[in-house]
């Protein structure tokens, strides 16, 4: 059993817990019910992440294609769920409300890692197959509608494609073409998505409607100043001026109560987590294909969510529904990230230590 426990990166485990503690402290200052629910979600998620890490990497890669199929089934199941605030993003099982677009993230990263080895994107055939594999879950999420998760999926997939050998020059050309197609893409957005972008440019156009969320979030962040108002003293969240104060806008809630110092401390925690993913890649420690590509996908997924969530809380990115990893309230997001790390720890178990140097075991 000892050799299996060694697969778990306990430094990552502790960092995840410490990052999650920020959310717990904020929720405790708001509601005891939310705090204990989140604590239960977090402990369960970390436990599941540890169990997943004990699964042999070869088994994970064997089930990767099936994980893709399960992902599609979960995403399609959301369409038979309830319509909440104009979107079909959730499924309800008894007292539990789950968000499939969050749950399938680790499954898709795993599946893409396997597929990019089986069908290298450097060839025309491989690129075509990878595009099909990506566009199906992307459209299922985009049509819910869930623009935030769609963006995360796109960034995650594209970064993995580059890591798998897809020429960067084609990415640059594609980006330039996408810029030219912005007018067409604009017409494809839902009315509320277009309104969010307009109010991002000028929230004051509709301060009580579409611009309300952005204005209240910026007020909360600004009022925190250097050290914050103190736990439990945030007026924007406690007086319910700030919408979704415990999920999408929990960063604004946190900065209002803990100030600039608290925000920097949280972002530093994320920085350490991201650093621990990327440094082995830069040093060449992770040379085996699937662990390398998977690590890149996980890194880009976490970074993208942090940038979008904190950016929209500070008014520098248009408002879109996306959770702050391991801090926002909700079991789906916690479970998604914990399982993602469980997969990472298992895949990295293919790397052994010899003479104080890590050598990758070829697949």
Beta strands, then each sheet from edge to edge (+ up, - down):
strand 1: 91-93
strand 2: 96-98
strand 3: 351-354
strand 4: 357-360
sheet 1: 1+ 2-
sheet 2: 3+ 4-
end
